[in-house]
Structures are given as structure tokens and as C-alpha cells.
Amino acid sequence: MSKGHEAYQYSAIPAGFYDRVYREGSQVRRFWHRYKFQCVSEMVPAGARSLLDVACGPGSLMSIAHQTGLQRFGTDVALGQIDYAAKEYGDSATRFCVSRLPHLPFADESVDVVTLVEILEHLPEPEVRASLAEAFRLLRPGGTLILTTPNYRSLWPLLEVVVNRLGGISYEEQHISRFNPMTARRVIEEAGFGVTQVSSFFTLAPFATALSWRLGVRLHQWERRWLRGTGALILASAIKPANLP
């Protein structure tokens, strides 16, 4: 699942970089980030009262996950990203703080939803397990874990090579744990969760937006219905059991 690595310096990423991509990037990149966050937001249960986005970066998820009455919290290791997120998305229902997995400053069983959006691949295997254990600790019984991570049983490895060479970002340095739908399910279950869904999204849809945004949206909808295991990103949801021994 993981490979040897040297620590990547995430503080080197400019504050707000990925939020600007999400808002103003090329059609392909903007679609990628916008519909990724939409897929995550759609998994938030209707009755949830609180959501914690771990490794929230510049806070982009908060622009979508705004269900009525939902208290939102974001944490990230990078102070610059947190300052940006607080300025852009902070309000009376949305707060941000600096903290590092796997020790987050929240009480046991204090939130209804924990999101881990493309974070596990950046961690060595022991920290993956510790981070899932921390999510388990934070969730109330019956609470929901939602995560995304690259699917290495898809076109993702090819995309990674292309981005490494052309995009100015080295995923070879950043991605040190690699999952497919089966291994993602296994590591979530081993943390004590009951997995409710493991699917994937983004096969060709983001790239179709280079021709037409509308075409990309329609293809995305079709892929989510018919190509649930071949997408570049894994989407998983799981429940913390309500009746623990």
C-alpha cells in the first residue's frame, strides 16, 4: 500500500493555490475540483449537525457543504492555508484551526461527519491507520466518514506521470500510500467502520470539458452510473457503529 518517501514540504504550496484552481483554473482543472467536492458534499447525511474537514487546505469544500444548520470545522497543518480559508470561508458556522493528524483538538464523539479528501495517499501506512482511528474517535456513534483518494487501478497512474512532467507538481513526492477500491475498503473496515459505499468517479469526464463543459457534466453523470469502479478517484463512505461493545 505504501512506498518509501521523503517528507514533502506542504508549506511550499502557496496559500489558496488549490482554491484558485477550483474557482478560476482551466476548464479541466476547475471541473475536477468542483465536482470532486460536489461528490463529497452529496454524501453528507441530511440530518448531520456538524462536519469536520481534515486537511482542508484553503477550505474549498466549505463553499459547497453548506446544508442548513450544519456547523463546519476545517483543520490543516499549513498556517497559510488556514489563514486563507478563514478569510474566504469563515463565518459564524464555519471555523478553521491549525492541527496535524493524527492528533486533532476535538473531543471524543463530537462530530457527525468527518471528511478526508485526498489526504490518505500523502501519509505512510502507520499514519493512515492512525488517522482513521482518529476519525473513529471523533465521530459520534452512527456518524459518517467520507473520503476520497486516487484509484491506482484506473487511469490515475498515467495521469500522475503526465502531471509530474507538465504540471509543475510532483505527485511522485506527495503520494506515498496507494489504494484501489479493495484496499481502501479493507483499511477502513480494519479501523472499525462499517463501509456503506466504495465507488469511483472521473474516468474521462473532466477532460471532455476541454470540448464542452456541458459534455463533461453529462459524461460525469453517465460514468457515475455505469463506470463506478474505473474512475481516477475513489469515493468511500462508512459509518461508525452505533452500538459498540
Buried (B, 14 or more C-beta within 10 A) or exposed (E): BBEEBEEBEBEEBEBBBBBBBBBEBEBBBBBBBBBBBBBBBEBBBEEBEBBBBBBBBBBBBBBBBBBEEBBBBBBBBBEBBBBBBBEBBBEEBBBBBBBEBBEBEBEEBBBBBBBBBBBBBBBBBEBBBBBBBBBBBBBBEEBBBBBBBBBBBBBBBEBBEEBBEEEEEEBBBBBBBBBBBEBBBBBBEEBBBEBEEBBBBBBBBBBBBEEEEEEBBEBBEEBBEEBBBBBBBBBBBBBBEEEEE
